[in-house]
Amino acid sequence: MPLVDLVMPKMGESIMEATILKWHKQPGDAVKQDETVLEIATDKVDSEVPSIAEGVLEEILFQVNDVVPIGSIIARIRTAAKEAASADGAVQNSQPPTVNHPAQSQTAATTASAYTQPNTYTPSSNGARFYSPLVLNIASSEGVPLSELEVIHGSGNEGRVTKKDILQYVAERRSGSQPAITSYAPGAQAHTPVRDPYAGAASQPVLHTVSTPQPGIQTGSASQPTLHTGNVEIIEMDRMRRLIADHMVRSVHTSPHVTSFTEADVTNMVLWRTKVKKEFEKRENSKLTFTPLFIEAIVHCIKKYPLINSSLDGDKIIIKKDINVGMATALPSGNLIVPVIRNADQLNLVGLTKQVNSLADNARQSKLRPEDTQGGTFTMTNVGTFGSLMGTPIINQPQVAILAVGAIKKRPVVIETAEGDAIAIRHMMYLSLSYDHRIVDGSLGATFLTAVANELENFSLDREF
C-alpha cells in the first residue's frame, strides 16, 4: 500500500508559511478524501486542509504551533490504491516503509533534531541574502545590524528570514536566552520548523512577583513580571489579537503618522439612499449600505491623487496602478480583519455593494479565503459603525494612508442659499486621514481628504443605480 504525501498548501502569492493550529486526525485514524485533516493559519486567515486521498493517516511530521514553509510535507497517508498522486500532482511509486529506508530515516532524523541545534544558522551562499522591507524595518527598529541579520536562520522559501524569524530572534535576544551565534552550517536543512513565538501562551502560568519599585526605574516591562493589585481578571490574548497588536506596533514604528480631519455635509447622499434602498435590495438582492458609497468616492479621488495609492520600498516609492481598497471589518470575537475589494475602480455601485456585502458576511462567518485579505493598496475603516464621531486610524502596512469615516449625525449648520445664509438641519460626518509622512506631506493628505469630502457633499439626488 503506497504512501501519499500531504503538503502545506500555497495560501497566496505573498504567503510563504503557515502555522498549524489543530490536528483533526491522529496517526492510525481513517481519513476520507476531502475530509479535514488539520487547521492552519497565516497572518491573515485561518483555513482547513483536506485530505487528498482516502486511507489511514500514517505519520504526522509537524506539531501544533509549528510554523511550516509552503510546500513542505506535513503528513503521510497510507492508501489502498496501487498508485497515488502527491499533493503537487506528480504520481509517486511509493513502497511500504521499512526501518532501513534511507530517505525516510533522514527525514525523520532532520525533523527530530530540528530544535536541538539553536546555534546553527545557514547564511546565504553569496553573501547577498534577500530581505523583505518588513524584515529590514523590524531589524532597523530593534537595532539588529545587517551582519547579525545575515546569520539568523531563515525558515522561509530558500532560507529567507521571515517576520516570525526576526521577531523570535529579537524576543530571545531581549530576554537573554538567545545564545551567541558561533557556527555556520552550509549544508543545513533549509526548511526546518520554527516555533511560533506566541505558541503555548495560554498554557503558560502567569507569574506574580512582589517587587519594590525604585525611583527613576519603570516596572512592568515585557521582560519583567508585573505585579497586579486589586480585583483584576487576567485574560490571555487570542492568536489573532496578538497578531493585530504586533502589526499595529510595527506600523507605528515604521511610519511617522500624521492625521488630518475634515467634515462633510452628506445630506444628499443620505436622502438618496433612503429613497432607493428598498428598490435596490429588491432588484439586486443585496442591501445598500453607506460603505460602497464611501469606497466609490475614495476611488474617484485616488485617481486624481495616485501617490496616496503607493508604498515605500527603501528609498523607492512604488505607485500602485491597481486600486484595491481594504475595508476594516469587525468580527464577532471583537477582533478586526481587512478584506480587500480588488480593482475597485472597475466596479460600478452595484458591483461594489455586492463585493462589500459578500466579503463582510464571509469575514463574520470565518469563510474568507487567504487571497481575500491580500494585495490591498488603501484602507477605509468605518468608526461610525459603533457611534464614534471620528478616529485616528493606524496605517495598514505597507500602505501609506487609511481613511476613517465617523458616525453621520444631524446637526444645525449654516448653509448658503440664494436668499443668504441660513441655519438648517443637515446630516454631517467627520472624516480623518492618517498618512505616512515619509511620502505624503500635509498638503497632499489634506487635499485628498477634502476631495473625498467634496465627492460626498456633491452627491446627486437624481442619480440612477
Contacts in CASP RR format, 6 or more apart in sequence:
PFRMAT RR
TARGET T0000
AUTHOR 0000-0000-0000
METHOD contacts of the structure
MODEL  1
MPLVDLVMPKMGESIMEATILKWHKQPGDAVKQDETVLEIATDKVDSEVP
SIAEGVLEEILFQVNDVVPIGSIIARIRTAAKEAASADGAVQNSQPPTVN
HPAQSQTAATTASAYTQPNTYTPSSNGARFYSPLVLNIASSEGVPLSELE
VIHGSGNEGRVTKKDILQYVAERRSGSQPAITSYAPGAQAHTPVRDPYAG
AASQPVLHTVSTPQPGIQTGSASQPTLHTGNVEIIEMDRMRRLIADHMVR
SVHTSPHVTSFTEADVTNMVLWRTKVKKEFEKRENSKLTFTPLFIEAIVH
CIKKYPLINSSLDGDKIIIKKDINVGMATALPSGNLIVPVIRNADQLNLV
GLTKQVNSLADNARQSKLRPEDTQGGTFTMTNVGTFGSLMGTPIINQPQV
AILAVGAIKKRPVVIETAEGDAIAIRHMMYLSLSYDHRIVDGSLGATFLT
AVANELENFSLDREF
1 78 0 8 1.000
1 79 0 8 1.000
1 80 0 8 1.000
1 96 0 8 1.000
2 78 0 8 1.000
2 79 0 8 1.000
2 81 0 8 1.000
2 82 0 8 1.000
2 83 0 8 1.000
2 84 0 8 1.000
2 92 0 8 1.000
2 93 0 8 1.000
2 94 0 8 1.000
2 95 0 8 1.000
3 58 0 8 1.000
3 76 0 8 1.000
3 77 0 8 1.000
3 78 0 8 1.000
3 79 0 8 1.000
3 84 0 8 1.000
3 92 0 8 1.000
3 94 0 8 1.000
3 97 0 8 1.000
4 52 0 8 1.000
4 53 0 8 1.000
4 76 0 8 1.000
4 77 0 8 1.000
4 78 0 8 1.000
4 79 0 8 1.000
4 84 0 8 1.000
4 85 0 8 1.000
4 86 0 8 1.000
4 87 0 8 1.000
4 92 0 8 1.000
4 94 0 8 1.000
5 73 0 8 1.000
5 75 0 8 1.000
5 76 0 8 1.000
5 86 0 8 1.000
5 87 0 8 1.000
5 92 0 8 1.000
6 37 0 8 1.000
6 49 0 8 1.000
6 51 0 8 1.000
6 52 0 8 1.000
6 73 0 8 1.000
6 74 0 8 1.000
6 75 0 8 1.000
6 76 0 8 1.000
6 77 0 8 1.000
6 87 0 8 1.000
7 71 0 8 1.000
7 72 0 8 1.000
7 73 0 8 1.000
7 74 0 8 1.000
7 86 0 8 1.000
7 87 0 8 1.000
7 88 0 8 1.000
8 17 0 8 1.000
8 18 0 8 1.000
8 40 0 8 1.000
8 49 0 8 1.000
8 68 0 8 1.000
8 69 0 8 1.000
8 70 0 8 1.000
8 71 0 8 1.000
8 72 0 8 1.000
8 74 0 8 1.000
9 47 0 8 1.000
9 49 0 8 1.000
9 70 0 8 1.000
9 71 0 8 1.000
9 87 0 8 1.000
10 70 0 8 1.000
10 71 0 8 1.000
11 18 0 8 1.000
11 40 0 8 1.000
11 42 0 8 1.000
11 47 0 8 1.000
11 70 0 8 1.000
11 370 0 8 1.000
12 370 0 8 1.000
12 371 0 8 1.000
12 374 0 8 1.000
13 374 0 8 1.000
14 374 0 8 1.000
14 375 0 8 1.000
15 42 0 8 1.000
15 43 0 8 1.000
15 44 0 8 1.000
15 70 0 8 1.000
15 370 0 8 1.000
15 374 0 8 1.000
16 69 0 8 1.000
16 70 0 8 1.000
16 156 0 8 1.000
16 157 0 8 1.000
16 160 0 8 1.000
16 162 0 8 1.000
17 42 0 8 1.000
17 67 0 8 1.000
17 68 0 8 1.000
17 69 0 8 1.000
17 70 0 8 1.000
17 155 0 8 1.000
17 156 0 8 1.000
17 162 0 8 1.000
17 164 0 8 1.000
18 40 0 8 1.000
18 41 0 8 1.000
18 42 0 8 1.000
18 47 0 8 1.000
18 67 0 8 1.000
18 68 0 8 1.000
18 70 0 8 1.000
19 40 0 8 1.000
19 41 0 8 1.000
19 42 0 8 1.000
19 65 0 8 1.000
19 66 0 8 1.000
19 67 0 8 1.000
19 68 0 8 1.000
19 196 0 8 1.000
20 38 0 8 1.000
20 39 0 8 1.000
20 40 0 8 1.000
20 62 0 8 1.000
20 63 0 8 1.000
20 64 0 8 1.000
20 65 0 8 1.000
20 66 0 8 1.000
20 68 0 8 1.000
20 74 0 8 1.000
21 38 0 8 1.000
21 39 0 8 1.000
21 40 0 8 1.000
21 41 0 8 1.000
21 46 0 8 1.000
21 64 0 8 1.000
21 65 0 8 1.000
21 239 0 8 1.000
22 38 0 8 1.000
22 39 0 8 1.000
22 64 0 8 1.000
23 37 0 8 1.000
23 38 0 8 1.000
23 60 0 8 1.000
23 64 0 8 1.000
24 36 0 8 1.000
24 37 0 8 1.000
24 38 0 8 1.000
24 39 0 8 1.000
25 31 0 8 1.000
25 35 0 8 1.000
25 37 0 8 1.000
25 38 0 8 1.000
25 51 0 8 1.000
25 57 0 8 1.000
26 57 0 8 1.000
26 60 0 8 1.000
27 57 0 8 1.000
27 58 0 8 1.000
27 59 0 8 1.000
27 60 0 8 1.000
28 56 0 8 1.000
28 57 0 8 1.000
28 58 0 8 1.000
29 56 0 8 1.000
29 57 0 8 1.000
30 55 0 8 1.000
30 56 0 8 1.000
30 57 0 8 1.000
31 37 0 8 1.000
31 51 0 8 1.000
31 54 0 8 1.000
31 55 0 8 1.000
31 56 0 8 1.000
31 57 0 8 1.000
31 77 0 8 1.000
32 51 0 8 1.000
32 54 0 8 1.000
32 55 0 8 1.000
33 50 0 8 1.000
33 51 0 8 1.000
33 52 0 8 1.000
33 53 0 8 1.000
33 54 0 8 1.000
34 50 0 8 1.000
34 51 0 8 1.000
35 50 0 8 1.000
35 51 0 8 1.000
36 48 0 8 1.000
36 49 0 8 1.000
36 50 0 8 1.000
36 51 0 8 1.000
37 49 0 8 1.000
37 50 0 8 1.000
37 51 0 8 1.000
37 57 0 8 1.000
37 75 0 8 1.000
38 48 0 8 1.000
38 49 0 8 1.000
38 74 0 8 1.000
38 75 0 8 1.000
39 46 0 8 1.000
39 47 0 8 1.000
39 48 0 8 1.000
39 49 0 8 1.000
40 46 0 8 1.000
40 47 0 8 1.000
40 48 0 8 1.000
40 49 0 8 1.000
40 68 0 8 1.000
41 47 0 8 1.000
41 239 0 8 1.000
42 370 0 8 1.000
43 163 0 8 1.000
43 243 0 8 1.000
43 247 0 8 1.000
44 337 0 8 1.000
44 368 0 8 1.000
44 370 0 8 1.000
44 373 0 8 1.000
44 374 0 8 1.000
45 337 0 8 1.000
45 368 0 8 1.000
45 369 0 8 1.000
45 370 0 8 1.000
45 372 0 8 1.000
45 373 0 8 1.000
46 366 0 8 1.000
47 369 0 8 1.000
47 370 0 8 1.000
49 74 0 8 1.000
51 77 0 8 1.000
52 77 0 8 1.000
52 85 0 8 1.000
52 87 0 8 1.000
53 77 0 8 1.000
53 79 0 8 1.000
53 81 0 8 1.000
53 84 0 8 1.000
53 85 0 8 1.000
54 79 0 8 1.000
54 80 0 8 1.000
55 77 0 8 1.000
55 78 0 8 1.000
55 79 0 8 1.000
55 80 0 8 1.000
56 77 0 8 1.000
56 78 0 8 1.000
57 75 0 8 1.000
57 76 0 8 1.000
57 77 0 8 1.000
57 78 0 8 1.000
58 75 0 8 1.000
58 76 0 8 1.000
58 77 0 8 1.000
58 78 0 8 1.000
58 97 0 8 1.000
59 75 0 8 1.000
59 76 0 8 1.000
60 74 0 8 1.000
60 75 0 8 1.000
61 72 0 8 1.000
61 73 0 8 1.000
61 74 0 8 1.000
61 75 0 8 1.000
61 76 0 8 1.000
61 107 0 8 1.000
61 111 0 8 1.000
62 68 0 8 1.000
62 72 0 8 1.000
62 74 0 8 1.000
62 111 0 8 1.000
62 193 0 8 1.000
64 199 0 8 1.000
65 195 0 8 1.000
65 196 0 8 1.000
65 198 0 8 1.000
65 199 0 8 1.000
65 200 0 8 1.000
66 193 0 8 1.000
66 194 0 8 1.000
66 195 0 8 1.000
66 196 0 8 1.000
67 155 0 8 1.000
67 162 0 8 1.000
67 164 0 8 1.000
67 193 0 8 1.000
67 194 0 8 1.000
67 195 0 8 1.000
67 196 0 8 1.000
68 74 0 8 1.000
68 193 0 8 1.000
69 155 0 8 1.000
69 156 0 8 1.000
69 157 0 8 1.000
69 191 0 8 1.000
70 157 0 8 1.000
71 87 0 8 1.000
71 88 0 8 1.000
72 191 0 8 1.000
73 107 0 8 1.000
83 91 0 8 1.000
83 92 0 8 1.000
83 93 0 8 1.000
84 91 0 8 1.000
84 92 0 8 1.000
84 94 0 8 1.000
85 91 0 8 1.000
85 92 0 8 1.000
86 92 0 8 1.000
97 104 0 8 1.000
99 105 0 8 1.000
110 189 0 8 1.000
110 192 0 8 1.000
111 193 0 8 1.000
114 189 0 8 1.000
114 192 0 8 1.000
114 193 0 8 1.000
115 193 0 8 1.000
115 195 0 8 1.000
117 185 0 8 1.000
118 179 0 8 1.000
119 179 0 8 1.000
119 180 0 8 1.000
119 181 0 8 1.000
119 182 0 8 1.000
119 183 0 8 1.000
120 153 0 8 1.000
120 183 0 8 1.000
120 184 0 8 1.000
120 185 0 8 1.000
120 188 0 8 1.000
121 151 0 8 1.000
121 152 0 8 1.000
121 153 0 8 1.000
121 181 0 8 1.000
121 183 0 8 1.000
121 184 0 8 1.000
121 185 0 8 1.000
121 188 0 8 1.000
122 153 0 8 1.000
122 154 0 8 1.000
122 159 0 8 1.000
122 184 0 8 1.000
122 185 0 8 1.000
122 186 0 8 1.000
122 187 0 8 1.000
122 188 0 8 1.000
122 190 0 8 1.000
123 129 0 8 1.000
123 150 0 8 1.000
123 151 0 8 1.000
123 184 0 8 1.000
123 186 0 8 1.000
124 150 0 8 1.000
125 186 0 8 1.000
127 150 0 8 1.000
129 149 0 8 1.000
129 150 0 8 1.000
129 160 0 8 1.000
129 161 0 8 1.000
130 160 0 8 1.000
131 139 0 8 1.000
131 149 0 8 1.000
131 160 0 8 1.000
131 161 0 8 1.000
132 160 0 8 1.000
132 163 0 8 1.000
133 312 0 8 1.000
133 313 0 8 1.000
133 314 0 8 1.000
133 398 0 8 1.000
134 163 0 8 1.000
134 250 0 8 1.000
134 397 0 8 1.000
134 398 0 8 1.000
135 149 0 8 1.000
135 161 0 8 1.000
135 162 0 8 1.000
135 163 0 8 1.000
135 165 0 8 1.000
135 166 0 8 1.000
136 314 0 8 1.000
137 250 0 8 1.000
137 253 0 8 1.000
137 254 0 8 1.000
138 144 0 8 1.000
138 163 0 8 1.000
138 166 0 8 1.000
138 167 0 8 1.000
138 170 0 8 1.000
138 250 0 8 1.000
139 145 0 8 1.000
139 146 0 8 1.000
139 149 0 8 1.000
139 166 0 8 1.000
141 250 0 8 1.000
141 253 0 8 1.000
141 254 0 8 1.000
142 166 0 8 1.000
142 170 0 8 1.000
144 166 0 8 1.000
144 169 0 8 1.000
144 170 0 8 1.000
144 173 0 8 1.000
148 181 0 8 1.000
149 161 0 8 1.000
149 166 0 8 1.000
151 181 0 8 1.000
151 184 0 8 1.000
152 161 0 8 1.000
152 165 0 8 1.000
152 166 0 8 1.000
152 169 0 8 1.000
153 159 0 8 1.000
153 161 0 8 1.000
153 165 0 8 1.000
153 188 0 8 1.000
153 192 0 8 1.000
153 194 0 8 1.000
154 160 0 8 1.000
154 161 0 8 1.000
154 162 0 8 1.000
154 165 0 8 1.000
154 190 0 8 1.000
154 194 0 8 1.000
155 162 0 8 1.000
155 164 0 8 1.000
155 165 0 8 1.000
155 191 0 8 1.000
155 192 0 8 1.000
155 193 0 8 1.000
155 194 0 8 1.000
156 162 0 8 1.000
156 165 0 8 1.000
156 191 0 8 1.000
158 190 0 8 1.000
159 190 0 8 1.000
159 191 0 8 1.000
162 194 0 8 1.000
164 194 0 8 1.000
164 196 0 8 1.000
164 197 0 8 1.000
165 194 0 8 1.000
167 197 0 8 1.000
167 246 0 8 1.000
168 194 0 8 1.000
168 195 0 8 1.000
168 197 0 8 1.000
169 178 0 8 1.000
171 197 0 8 1.000
172 178 0 8 1.000
174 222 0 8 1.000
174 223 0 8 1.000
175 223 0 8 1.000
198 239 0 8 1.000
198 242 0 8 1.000
198 243 0 8 1.000
201 236 0 8 1.000
201 237 0 8 1.000
201 242 0 8 1.000
202 236 0 8 1.000
206 234 0 8 1.000
207 225 0 8 1.000
208 225 0 8 1.000
208 227 0 8 1.000
208 228 0 8 1.000
209 225 0 8 1.000
209 227 0 8 1.000
210 227 0 8 1.000
211 219 0 8 1.000
211 224 0 8 1.000
211 227 0 8 1.000
213 219 0 8 1.000
219 226 0 8 1.000
219 227 0 8 1.000
220 226 0 8 1.000
228 234 0 8 1.000
237 245 0 8 1.000
238 333 0 8 1.000
238 335 0 8 1.000
240 331 0 8 1.000
240 333 0 8 1.000
240 335 0 8 1.000
240 337 0 8 1.000
241 335 0 8 1.000
244 335 0 8 1.000
244 336 0 8 1.000
247 397 0 8 1.000
248 394 0 8 1.000
250 397 0 8 1.000
251 394 0 8 1.000
251 395 0 8 1.000
251 396 0 8 1.000
251 397 0 8 1.000
252 394 0 8 1.000
254 397 0 8 1.000
255 395 0 8 1.000
255 397 0 8 1.000
255 400 0 8 1.000
255 436 0 8 1.000
255 437 0 8 1.000
255 438 0 8 1.000
256 436 0 8 1.000
256 437 0 8 1.000
256 438 0 8 1.000
257 392 0 8 1.000
257 394 0 8 1.000
257 395 0 8 1.000
257 434 0 8 1.000
257 435 0 8 1.000
257 436 0 8 1.000
257 437 0 8 1.000
258 434 0 8 1.000
258 435 0 8 1.000
258 437 0 8 1.000
258 440 0 8 1.000
258 442 0 8 1.000
258 445 0 8 1.000
259 391 0 8 1.000
259 392 0 8 1.000
259 432 0 8 1.000
259 433 0 8 1.000
259 434 0 8 1.000
259 435 0 8 1.000
260 432 0 8 1.000
260 433 0 8 1.000
260 435 0 8 1.000
260 442 0 8 1.000
260 445 0 8 1.000
260 446 0 8 1.000
260 449 0 8 1.000
261 390 0 8 1.000
261 430 0 8 1.000
261 431 0 8 1.000
261 432 0 8 1.000
261 449 0 8 1.000
262 430 0 8 1.000
262 431 0 8 1.000
262 432 0 8 1.000
262 446 0 8 1.000
262 449 0 8 1.000
262 450 0 8 1.000
262 453 0 8 1.000
263 428 0 8 1.000
263 429 0 8 1.000
263 430 0 8 1.000
263 431 0 8 1.000
263 453 0 8 1.000
264 428 0 8 1.000
264 429 0 8 1.000
264 430 0 8 1.000
264 431 0 8 1.000
264 452 0 8 1.000
264 453 0 8 1.000
264 454 0 8 1.000
264 456 0 8 1.000
264 457 0 8 1.000
265 413 0 8 1.000
265 415 0 8 1.000
265 426 0 8 1.000
265 427 0 8 1.000
265 428 0 8 1.000
265 457 0 8 1.000
266 408 0 8 1.000
266 427 0 8 1.000
266 428 0 8 1.000
266 429 0 8 1.000
266 456 0 8 1.000
266 457 0 8 1.000
266 459 0 8 1.000
267 426 0 8 1.000
267 427 0 8 1.000
268 457 0 8 1.000
268 458 0 8 1.000
268 459 0 8 1.000
268 460 0 8 1.000
268 461 0 8 1.000
269 290 0 8 1.000
269 293 0 8 1.000
269 427 0 8 1.000
269 456 0 8 1.000
269 459 0 8 1.000
270 408 0 8 1.000
270 427 0 8 1.000
271 461 0 8 1.000
272 459 0 8 1.000
272 460 0 8 1.000
272 461 0 8 1.000
272 463 0 8 1.000
273 288 0 8 1.000
273 290 0 8 1.000
273 293 0 8 1.000
275 461 0 8 1.000
276 288 0 8 1.000
276 465 0 8 1.000
277 287 0 8 1.000
277 288 0 8 1.000
280 286 0 8 1.000
280 287 0 8 1.000
280 288 0 8 1.000
280 353 0 8 1.000
280 465 0 8 1.000
281 287 0 8 1.000
281 288 0 8 1.000
284 350 0 8 1.000
284 353 0 8 1.000
284 354 0 8 1.000
286 350 0 8 1.000
286 353 0 8 1.000
286 354 0 8 1.000
286 357 0 8 1.000
287 353 0 8 1.000
287 357 0 8 1.000
288 353 0 8 1.000
288 465 0 8 1.000
289 353 0 8 1.000
289 356 0 8 1.000
289 357 0 8 1.000
290 382 0 8 1.000
290 405 0 8 1.000
290 408 0 8 1.000
291 327 0 8 1.000
291 356 0 8 1.000
291 380 0 8 1.000
291 382 0 8 1.000
292 349 0 8 1.000
292 351 0 8 1.000
292 352 0 8 1.000
292 353 0 8 1.000
292 355 0 8 1.000
292 356 0 8 1.000
293 349 0 8 1.000
293 456 0 8 1.000
293 459 0 8 1.000
294 380 0 8 1.000
294 382 0 8 1.000
294 405 0 8 1.000
294 456 0 8 1.000
295 325 0 8 1.000
295 327 0 8 1.000
295 341 0 8 1.000
295 344 0 8 1.000
295 352 0 8 1.000
295 356 0 8 1.000
295 380 0 8 1.000
296 349 0 8 1.000
296 352 0 8 1.000
297 452 0 8 1.000
297 455 0 8 1.000
297 456 0 8 1.000
298 325 0 8 1.000
298 378 0 8 1.000
298 380 0 8 1.000
298 403 0 8 1.000
298 452 0 8 1.000
299 323 0 8 1.000
299 325 0 8 1.000
299 344 0 8 1.000
299 345 0 8 1.000
300 455 0 8 1.000
301 308 0 8 1.000
301 448 0 8 1.000
301 451 0 8 1.000
301 452 0 8 1.000
301 455 0 8 1.000
302 308 0 8 1.000
302 309 0 8 1.000
302 323 0 8 1.000
302 345 0 8 1.000
302 378 0 8 1.000
303 323 0 8 1.000
303 345 0 8 1.000
304 448 0 8 1.000
304 451 0 8 1.000
305 444 0 8 1.000
305 447 0 8 1.000
305 448 0 8 1.000
305 451 0 8 1.000
306 319 0 8 1.000
307 317 0 8 1.000
307 319 0 8 1.000
307 400 0 8 1.000
307 439 0 8 1.000
307 440 0 8 1.000
307 444 0 8 1.000
308 378 0 8 1.000
308 400 0 8 1.000
308 401 0 8 1.000
308 435 0 8 1.000
308 440 0 8 1.000
308 444 0 8 1.000
308 445 0 8 1.000
308 448 0 8 1.000
309 319 0 8 1.000
309 320 0 8 1.000
309 323 0 8 1.000
309 377 0 8 1.000
309 378 0 8 1.000
310 317 0 8 1.000
310 318 0 8 1.000
310 319 0 8 1.000
310 320 0 8 1.000
310 377 0 8 1.000
310 400 0 8 1.000
310 439 0 8 1.000
311 317 0 8 1.000
311 318 0 8 1.000
311 320 0 8 1.000
311 377 0 8 1.000
311 398 0 8 1.000
311 399 0 8 1.000
311 400 0 8 1.000
312 318 0 8 1.000
312 398 0 8 1.000
312 400 0 8 1.000
312 436 0 8 1.000
312 438 0 8 1.000
312 439 0 8 1.000
317 439 0 8 1.000
320 377 0 8 1.000
322 342 0 8 1.000
322 343 0 8 1.000
322 377 0 8 1.000
323 343 0 8 1.000
323 344 0 8 1.000
323 345 0 8 1.000
323 377 0 8 1.000
323 378 0 8 1.000
324 340 0 8 1.000
324 341 0 8 1.000
324 342 0 8 1.000
324 343 0 8 1.000
324 344 0 8 1.000
324 375 0 8 1.000
324 376 0 8 1.000
324 377 0 8 1.000
324 378 0 8 1.000
325 340 0 8 1.000
325 341 0 8 1.000
325 344 0 8 1.000
325 376 0 8 1.000
325 377 0 8 1.000
325 378 0 8 1.000
325 379 0 8 1.000
325 380 0 8 1.000
326 338 0 8 1.000
326 339 0 8 1.000
326 340 0 8 1.000
326 341 0 8 1.000
326 376 0 8 1.000
326 378 0 8 1.000
326 379 0 8 1.000
326 380 0 8 1.000
326 396 0 8 1.000
327 338 0 8 1.000
327 339 0 8 1.000
327 340 0 8 1.000
327 341 0 8 1.000
327 356 0 8 1.000
327 359 0 8 1.000
327 360 0 8 1.000
327 379 0 8 1.000
327 380 0 8 1.000
327 381 0 8 1.000
327 382 0 8 1.000
328 336 0 8 1.000
328 337 0 8 1.000
328 338 0 8 1.000
328 379 0 8 1.000
328 380 0 8 1.000
328 381 0 8 1.000
328 382 0 8 1.000
328 393 0 8 1.000
329 336 0 8 1.000
329 337 0 8 1.000
329 338 0 8 1.000
329 339 0 8 1.000
329 359 0 8 1.000
329 360 0 8 1.000
329 363 0 8 1.000
329 364 0 8 1.000
330 336 0 8 1.000
330 385 0 8 1.000
330 386 0 8 1.000
331 337 0 8 1.000
331 363 0 8 1.000
331 364 0 8 1.000
332 364 0 8 1.000
337 363 0 8 1.000
337 368 0 8 1.000
337 373 0 8 1.000
338 373 0 8 1.000
338 376 0 8 1.000
338 379 0 8 1.000
338 396 0 8 1.000
339 359 0 8 1.000
339 360 0 8 1.000
339 362 0 8 1.000
339 363 0 8 1.000
339 368 0 8 1.000
339 372 0 8 1.000
339 373 0 8 1.000
340 359 0 8 1.000
340 372 0 8 1.000
340 373 0 8 1.000
340 374 0 8 1.000
340 375 0 8 1.000
340 376 0 8 1.000
341 347 0 8 1.000
341 352 0 8 1.000
341 355 0 8 1.000
341 356 0 8 1.000
341 359 0 8 1.000
342 375 0 8 1.000
342 376 0 8 1.000
344 352 0 8 1.000
344 355 0 8 1.000
347 355 0 8 1.000
349 465 0 8 1.000
350 465 0 8 1.000
359 368 0 8 1.000
359 372 0 8 1.000
361 367 0 8 1.000
362 368 0 8 1.000
362 372 0 8 1.000
376 396 0 8 1.000
376 399 0 8 1.000
377 399 0 8 1.000
378 399 0 8 1.000
378 401 0 8 1.000
378 402 0 8 1.000
378 403 0 8 1.000
379 393 0 8 1.000
379 395 0 8 1.000
379 396 0 8 1.000
379 399 0 8 1.000
379 401 0 8 1.000
379 402 0 8 1.000
379 403 0 8 1.000
380 402 0 8 1.000
380 403 0 8 1.000
380 404 0 8 1.000
380 405 0 8 1.000
381 393 0 8 1.000
381 402 0 8 1.000
381 403 0 8 1.000
381 404 0 8 1.000
381 405 0 8 1.000
382 404 0 8 1.000
382 405 0 8 1.000
382 406 0 8 1.000
383 390 0 8 1.000
383 391 0 8 1.000
383 393 0 8 1.000
383 404 0 8 1.000
383 405 0 8 1.000
383 406 0 8 1.000
383 407 0 8 1.000
384 405 0 8 1.000
384 406 0 8 1.000
384 407 0 8 1.000
384 408 0 8 1.000
385 407 0 8 1.000
387 406 0 8 1.000
387 407 0 8 1.000
388 406 0 8 1.000
388 407 0 8 1.000
389 406 0 8 1.000
389 407 0 8 1.000
389 409 0 8 1.000
389 430 0 8 1.000
390 404 0 8 1.000
390 406 0 8 1.000
390 430 0 8 1.000
390 431 0 8 1.000
390 432 0 8 1.000
391 404 0 8 1.000
391 406 0 8 1.000
391 432 0 8 1.000
392 404 0 8 1.000
392 432 0 8 1.000
392 434 0 8 1.000
393 402 0 8 1.000
393 403 0 8 1.000
393 404 0 8 1.000
393 432 0 8 1.000
393 434 0 8 1.000
394 402 0 8 1.000
394 434 0 8 1.000
395 401 0 8 1.000
395 402 0 8 1.000
395 434 0 8 1.000
395 435 0 8 1.000
395 436 0 8 1.000
396 402 0 8 1.000
400 435 0 8 1.000
400 436 0 8 1.000
400 438 0 8 1.000
400 439 0 8 1.000
400 440 0 8 1.000
401 433 0 8 1.000
401 434 0 8 1.000
401 435 0 8 1.000
401 436 0 8 1.000
401 440 0 8 1.000
401 445 0 8 1.000
401 448 0 8 1.000
402 433 0 8 1.000
402 434 0 8 1.000
402 435 0 8 1.000
403 431 0 8 1.000
403 432 0 8 1.000
403 433 0 8 1.000
403 449 0 8 1.000
403 452 0 8 1.000
404 431 0 8 1.000
404 432 0 8 1.000
404 433 0 8 1.000
404 434 0 8 1.000
405 429 0 8 1.000
405 430 0 8 1.000
405 431 0 8 1.000
406 429 0 8 1.000
406 430 0 8 1.000
406 431 0 8 1.000
407 429 0 8 1.000
408 427 0 8 1.000
408 428 0 8 1.000
408 429 0 8 1.000
409 427 0 8 1.000
409 428 0 8 1.000
409 429 0 8 1.000
410 425 0 8 1.000
410 426 0 8 1.000
410 427 0 8 1.000
410 428 0 8 1.000
411 425 0 8 1.000
411 426 0 8 1.000
411 428 0 8 1.000
412 423 0 8 1.000
412 424 0 8 1.000
412 425 0 8 1.000
412 426 0 8 1.000
413 423 0 8 1.000
413 424 0 8 1.000
413 426 0 8 1.000
413 428 0 8 1.000
414 421 0 8 1.000
414 422 0 8 1.000
414 423 0 8 1.000
415 421 0 8 1.000
415 422 0 8 1.000
415 423 0 8 1.000
415 424 0 8 1.000
415 426 0 8 1.000
416 422 0 8 1.000
429 456 0 8 1.000
431 449 0 8 1.000
431 452 0 8 1.000
431 453 0 8 1.000
432 449 0 8 1.000
433 445 0 8 1.000
433 448 0 8 1.000
433 449 0 8 1.000
433 452 0 8 1.000
435 442 0 8 1.000
435 444 0 8 1.000
435 445 0 8 1.000
END
